[in-house]
Amino acid sequence: MSPGRLSDAERLAWLRLARAETVGPVAFQHLIGRFGSASKALSALPDLARRAGRATTPAIPSIDEAQAEMADGQDLGAALLCVGEPAYPPALATIDPPPPVIWALGDPAWLQRKAVGVVGARIASAAGCRFARGLASELGQAGLVIASGLARGIDGAAHEGALPTGTVAVLGGGVADIYPPEHASLHRQIAERGCIVSESAARRRAQATDFPRRNRLISGLSLAVVVVEAELKSGSLITARLAAEQGREVLAVPGSPLDPRARGCNDLIRQGAAVCEGAEDVLRAIEHIRGFGAPTGPTYMPDPEEPPAELLARVHDLLSPTPVHVDELARQVGAPAGQVFAALVELSLAGRAEITGGSMAARA
């Protein structure tokens, strides 16, 4: 998806399509490829959803609403970055699928540089925070940007350690949503000396469902993710899993088996994560990485012909709560994978299917 520099009108349409109800990153990517532009995709969206069985038109932000979001972000000094444009982070563009739009508050040039994610427990030990702060400082001095989530504990310590050399904070809410409140000063310093990014509108307050998306961005921006203290059901382990799925290196700091905050890290190491005892381990893990190419997942070429109504019904009947690969669906219905994928996108627009990971689908 390489649109180059978008016109102002197409940029507005790009934002409206990205914010449309039931249009996630997978559907967005497919619709742009199928119709050639966000403007044309917006025009087709109501009919596509209706064909797939939706009784009402999906909610699409009006031009005025999209212009208001643009103006709000610009008033804060933030920039809207669209996937495929030159300013969009190159590492993030390689995940499958990339976020269609992100807001960046601060200097977006930091997003062009090689980064390492450092994440961990919110209720962290003093020793864990000291380690994260020192690790971030040393990696920064080695020329790497540190990405984290501006949360309490390990995230905040990592940002503090990397402030002099460059850090990126990825938020669940908008770039102006300061959480936790005690990080207001740190938020301001990162905006002045680094960069704050988010998929959400600039002033949107974070919801619980936003944090997995935030974690996906942290790993997507990074060459490697280091986990410093994490319990077994920690959000940091979600970031580690996403990093592995995206082809990033995963490292974990080992800890005492008597400390619940070490169990998640120790479990990651048992599963194959590299041990991190200092910056040298991280530098060694990423020394072979020169960058990321295009996503390695399957590409289903958009079919200019809409999938037949009977194919929509047959594909939907094969779906269950258990995700199944698009290629398996294509085999069972005896249709080209590209046409089956188009059917899945239309079903997702109607709220009747969910596409995950770019190539897996389940009944919504």
ZIQUI-V794716 format. One record per residue. N is the residue number from 1. PHI is phi in whole degrees, 0 to 359 (* if undefined). PSI is psi in radians with two decimals (NA if undefined). OMEGA is omega as a letter, one per 20 degrees, with the letter a starting at -180 (none if undefined). Layout:
# ZIQUI-V794716
N:PHI:PSI:OMEGA / N:PHI:PSI:OMEGA
This chain:
# ZIQUI-V794716
1:*:1.69:a / 2:230:1.40:a / 3:282:-0.16:a / 4:70:-2.67:r / 5:280:2.11:a / 6:283:2.59:r / 7:290:2.85:r / 8:300:-0.71:a / 9:293:-0.76:a / 10:288:-0.57:r / 11:299:-0.71:r / 12:295:-0.75:r / 13:295:-0.65:r / 14:301:-0.80:r / 15:294:-0.75:r / 16:298:-0.74:r / 17:294:-0.71:r / 18:295:-0.53:a / 19:266:-0.03:a / 20:293:2.54:r / 21:300:2.38:r / 22:71:0.03:r / 23:263:1.74:r / 24:267:-3.09:a / 25:302:-0.64:a / 26:294:-0.87:r / 27:297:-0.69:a / 28:301:-0.87:a / 29:300:-0.75:a / 30:294:-0.77:a / 31:295:-0.69:r / 32:297:-0.75:r / 33:293:-0.64:a / 34:284:-0.70:a / 35:254:-0.20:r / 36:89:-0.33:r / 37:201:2.77:r / 38:293:-0.61:a / 39:300:-0.81:a / 40:291:-0.64:r / 41:295:-0.69:r / 42:298:-0.71:r / 43:296:-0.62:a / 44:276:-0.33:a / 45:305:-0.85:a / 46:301:-0.76:a / 47:294:-0.68:r / 48:299:-0.80:a / 49:294:-0.67:a / 50:293:-0.73:r / 51:301:-0.60:a / 52:274:0.09:r / 53:107:0.15:r / 54:277:2.32:a / 55:279:-0.50:a / 56:242:2.76:r / 57:286:2.31:r / 58:302:2.48:r / 59:292:2.19:r / 60:238:2.21:r / 61:303:2.45:r / 62:288:2.92:r / 63:301:-0.73:r / 64:298:-0.71:r / 65:294:-0.71:r / 66:292:-0.70:r / 67:297:-0.62:r / 68:294:-0.72:r / 69:296:-0.73:r / 70:299:-0.81:a / 71:294:-0.67:a / 72:298:-0.81:r / 73:296:-0.75:a / 74:293:-0.60:r / 75:297:-0.54:r / 76:279:-0.19:a / 77:91:0.23:a / 78:270:2.73:r / 79:244:2.42:r / 80:270:2.13:a / 81:249:2.17:a / 82:255:2.41:a / 83:302:2.37:a / 84:98:-0.36:r / 85:280:2.73:a / 86:302:-0.57:a / 87:279:-0.15:a / 88:291:2.44:a / 89:302:2.15:a / 90:297:-0.63:r / 91:293:-0.73:a / 92:294:-0.56:a / 93:294:-0.28:a / 94:268:-0.13:r / 95:281:2.78:a / 96:242:1.85:i / 97:264:2.75:r / 98:283:2.69:r / 99:299:2.33:a / 100:298:-0.68:a / 101:218:2.58:r / 102:221:2.65:r / 103:261:2.45:r / 104:232:2.12:r / 105:251:2.09:a / 106:119:-2.57:a / 107:260:1.89:a / 108:297:-0.24:r / 109:299:-0.47:r / 110:298:-0.45:a / 111:283:-0.18:r / 112:272:-0.19:a / 113:264:2.84:r / 114:291:2.38:a / 115:228:2.75:r / 116:233:2.32:r / 117:273:2.35:r / 118:234:2.02:a / 119:225:2.89:r / 120:173:-2.82:a / 121:294:2.49:r / 122:287:-0.79:r / 123:267:1.41:a / 124:261:2.76:r / 125:283:2.81:r / 126:299:-0.68:a / 127:293:-0.68:r / 128:296:-0.74:r / 129:295:-0.72:r / 130:298:-0.72:r / 131:296:-0.82:a / 132:298:-0.73:r / 133:297:-0.79:r / 134:292:-0.70:r / 135:298:-0.80:r / 136:298:-0.70:r / 137:297:-0.79:a / 138:292:-0.71:r / 139:294:-0.63:r / 140:297:-0.72:r / 141:294:-0.39:r / 142:275:0.05:r / 143:99:0.16:a / 144:259:2.53:r / 145:273:2.50:r / 146:256:2.19:r / 147:252:2.39:r / 148:202:-3.04:a / 149:251:0.17:r / 150:61:0.35:r / 151:281:2.99:r / 152:297:2.85:r / 153:78:-2.20:a / 154:299:-0.76:a / 155:303:-0.89:a / 156:299:-0.72:r / 157:296:-0.71:r / 158:297:-0.77:r / 159:299:-0.76:a / 160:300:-0.75:a / 161:295:-0.48:a / 162:260:-0.01:a / 163:306:-0.76:a / 164:292:-0.39:a / 165:247:-0.24:r / 166:126:2.13:r / 167:218:2.62:r / 168:239:2.19:r / 169:258:2.22:r / 170:253:2.16:a / 171:250:2.64:r / 172:282:-0.71:r / 173:276:-2.91:r / 174:289:2.97:a / 175:295:-0.29:r / 176:262:0.02:a / 177:272:1.74:a / 178:273:1.94:r / 179:211:2.29:i / 180:288:2.76:a / 181:302:-0.54:a / 182:290:-0.13:r / 183:263:0.32:a / 184:301:-0.77:r / 185:294:-0.73:r / 186:295:-0.71:r / 187:302:-0.80:a / 188:297:-0.74:a / 189:294:-0.67:r / 190:293:-0.70:r / 191:298:-0.58:a / 192:279:-0.59:a / 193:243:-0.17:a / 194:221:-2.28:a / 195:206:2.50:r / 196:243:2.28:a / 197:231:2.70:r / 198:199:2.63:r / 199:279:-0.31:a / 200:273:2.85:r / 201:303:2.63:a / 202:305:-0.69:a / 203:255:0.20:a / 204:291:2.37:r / 205:279:2.45:a / 206:291:2.46:r / 207:247:2.84:a / 208:303:-0.61:a / 209:289:-0.20:a / 210:279:-0.36:a / 211:287:-0.61:r / 212:300:-0.65:r / 213:297:-0.73:r / 214:299:-0.77:a / 215:298:-0.63:r / 216:295:-0.60:r / 217:288:-0.70:r / 218:302:-0.87:a / 219:292:-0.65:a / 220:295:-0.54:r / 221:281:-0.18:a / 222:249:2.65:r / 223:283:-0.59:a / 224:211:2.73:r / 225:237:2.25:r / 226:251:2.22:r / 227:257:2.15:r / 228:243:1.83:a / 229:65:2.07:r / 230:198:2.30:r / 231:284:2.98:a / 232:295:-0.43:r / 233:247:0.69:a / 234:274:2.59:r / 235:297:-0.43:r / 236:296:-0.54:r / 237:289:-0.50:r / 238:295:-0.75:r / 239:299:-0.73:r / 240:297:-0.74:r / 241:296:-0.77:r / 242:297:-0.68:r / 243:300:-0.77:r / 244:297:-0.73:r / 245:296:-0.54:a / 246:274:0.02:r / 247:81:0.32:r / 248:271:2.76:r / 249:285:2.50:r / 250:238:2.22:r / 251:233:2.68:r / 252:220:2.54:r / 253:269:2.05:a / 254:291:2.72:a / 255:211:-3.14:a / 256:292:2.38:r / 257:293:-0.20:r / 258:275:-0.18:a / 259:256:2.03:r / 260:305:-0.48:a / 261:288:-0.18:r / 262:262:-0.20:a / 263:296:-0.70:r / 264:295:-0.75:r / 265:294:-0.79:r / 266:298:-0.63:r / 267:291:-0.67:r / 268:301:-0.74:r / 269:296:-0.70:r / 270:299:-0.56:a / 271:275:-0.03:r / 272:117:-0.02:r / 273:295:2.59:r / 274:286:2.59:r / 275:281:2.33:r / 276:243:1.96:r / 277:246:0.04:r / 278:172:3.12:a / 279:299:-0.56:a / 280:300:-0.64:r / 281:295:-0.68:r / 282:292:-0.80:a / 283:298:-0.64:r / 284:292:-0.64:a / 285:291:-0.51:a / 286:253:0.03:a / 287:297:-0.45:a / 288:274:-0.14:a / 289:272:2.15:r / 290:257:-0.16:a / 291:147:-3.07:a / 292:238:2.45:r / 293:269:-2.79:r / 294:294:2.74:r / 295:307:2.46:a / 296:270:-0.08:a / 297:290:2.95:a / 298:295:2.49:r / 299:250:2.12:r / 300:259:1.85:a / 301:299:2.26:r / 302:301:2.33:r / 303:266:2.13:r / 304:297:-0.40:r / 305:273:2.35:r / 306:289:2.52:a / 307:295:2.45:a / 308:301:2.65:a / 309:300:-0.64:a / 310:292:-0.51:r / 311:291:-0.69:r / 312:303:-0.79:a / 313:293:-0.75:a / 314:294:-0.74:r / 315:295:-0.77:a / 316:298:-0.68:a / 317:295:-0.45:a / 318:277:-0.26:a / 319:282:2.63:r / 320:215:3.10:r / 321:298:-0.31:r / 322:274:2.14:a / 323:300:2.50:r / 324:227:2.58:a / 325:287:2.53:r / 326:302:-0.71:a / 327:298:-0.61:r / 328:292:-0.70:r / 329:297:-0.74:r / 330:298:-0.69:r / 331:296:-0.72:a / 332:286:-0.55:r / 333:266:-0.18:r / 334:69:0.64:r / 335:233:2.76:r / 336:301:2.50:a / 337:301:-0.64:r / 338:298:-0.67:r / 339:288:-0.65:r / 340:294:-0.71:r / 341:297:-0.71:r / 342:298:-0.68:r / 343:296:-0.73:r / 344:297:-0.70:r / 345:297:-0.78:r / 346:297:-0.70:r / 347:296:-0.64:r / 348:292:-0.62:r / 349:294:-0.50:r / 350:273:-0.02:a / 351:77:0.36:a / 352:252:-0.03:r / 353:209:2.77:r / 354:231:2.23:r / 355:254:2.21:a / 356:235:2.53:r / 357:65:0.23:r / 358:85:-0.38:a / 359:216:0.08:r / 360:246:2.50:a / 361:222:2.61:r / 362:215:2.84:r / 363:289:2.35:a / 364:286:NA:none
